[in-house]
Amino acid sequence: MDMLRCLVDKKEKEGAIRYVEPERFNVAMLRAATKNFSEENKLGQGGFGEVFKVHLNIS
């Protein structure tokens, strides 16, 4: 779906879907979320490079 997250809007009729832009993260946020891209958070290798687990505080 073009990397868009879709959410069901409960205010609209059941089954209606609206599209929301994905979050954007800067390098400082990614470094903090991956503990500076530490090996302990490395999950593997993907087609575009290394893949890391992130820790996010969503409020």
N, C-alpha and C positions, 0 to 999 in steps of 0.2 A: 504494500500500500504506500509506496513512495516514502517509506520510513516515517509515516505519520502515525501517531497514536490515535486511536479512536476511542471515544468514551460514550457510553450510553447516557443521554440526557434524560433524567427521570422526570423532568418537568414537562417534557414532550410526551407524546403517546408512546406506549411500550414498543420497543424495538427500534426506535429512532436513533440514529448514530450521527454524531457531529465529530468533526476532525479538528485536532489541535496541533499546533506546531510543536516539534520536539524541542526539548531543553537544549540550550547551547552552553558549553562549558569552555572556560579558558584554560590555559596551561597550568596556571597556579592552582585552580580548582582541581584539575586532574592529578597534579602532583600530590596535593593534600589527600585526595580520595584514594590514592594508590600507595601512600607512604613513599612518595618519590619514586614510583615505578619499581618498588622493591621486588626481589625474587620471590619472597614469601606470598606475594599477591599475583604472581604470574600464573596464568591458567594454561597457556600454551602458545602456539604459533598459528596465525591465520593467514589468509591470502595477502593481506596488506601489512603484516607485521605481528608483533607480539600482542597477546590478549591478556588483560589484567582484570582482576576482581576489584571493584570499587566499594568504598564505604561512604554512603551519603546520608546526611541528616536532612530530611525533608520536613519542612514546617509549613 
